[in-house]
């Protein structure tokens, strides 16, 4: 039995966005005009560095951000390129996150030995920022952006055009495609801004980002949300029964067996059976699946619960684009045991993405 929460989940929209990519069904800001296909559908090392810096800037995880900054610099990014990502993101995740991120970069840059690179160039004082920003925004989206929201709050329309698409996008250093990669990663990491993410995926596709790269970006920027009971340690003892990496933290082990299990995107356990005693799953974060043998897979999100009867063959794990965390409670029974079976094939699992 699966109990579903009544809240429309952001991660459910993720699944919709991904399944809709090929047809461009979610062209929010403008009709989809098609993107330029790239020879390689995989994100480059540079793309990945931009995504990681943007995602950790947005999430506010400064420890992970420092790792991403160091990796980006090692991978050939310049200090000023990373700086441009962080400056741009103040418009998407706020000054506090942007300033904190720039502080991390400044700390690393002071160690020396890194390429400074080209600096961003400010517009001349007499530039018509509104005209320029309107032109840039229109080229990005493919049509003029207007509507009731901007009629209701014309100031935000002016600020978007004059400052974000005028001042910031005019600074150079990063390409339009790279700026959209950073924006997509940041909005995905924020996890609560579906319309804006959908719009920027559409824009990114107009400027060379492929469907496969969007899927990789969403998976890469779906960050573990500090599980309630902590991630614990790598689940090495049971790794042979999992595809992908999982983490385990025991919560209770005397009267009941209660553990927190965290799955990285794409990770799932093998088909298995709990003999004599069943299991209860309480989902605390991310998006994943539970499937009983002979039944359709069920999507799970935070607030959902699953009561798994004894002797039912099943599996559970993360969606391909999201971390996933649940609390697993073993139902006590004399002689209870778990029988591990075959893995969930890539073909079976691929149908769920």
Buried (B, 14 or more C-beta within 10 A) or exposed (E): EBEEEEEEBBBBBBBBBBEBBEEBEBBBBBEBEEBEEBEEEEBEBBBBBBBBBBBBBBBBBBEBBBBBBBBBBEBEBBBBBBBBBBBBBBBBBBEEBBEBBBEBBEEBBEEEEBEEBEBBEEBEEEBEBBEBBBBBBBBBBBEEBEEEEBEEEEEEBBBBBBBBBBBBBBBEBBEBBBBBBBBBBBBBBBBEBBEBBBBBBBBBBBBBBBBBBBBBBBBBBBBBBEBEBEBBEEBEEBEEBBBBBBBBBEBEEEEEBBBBBBBBBBBBBBBBBBBEBBBBBBBBBBBBBBBBEEEEBBBBBBBBBBEBEBEBBBBBBBBBBBBBBBBBBBBEEEEBEEEBBEBBEEEBBEEBE
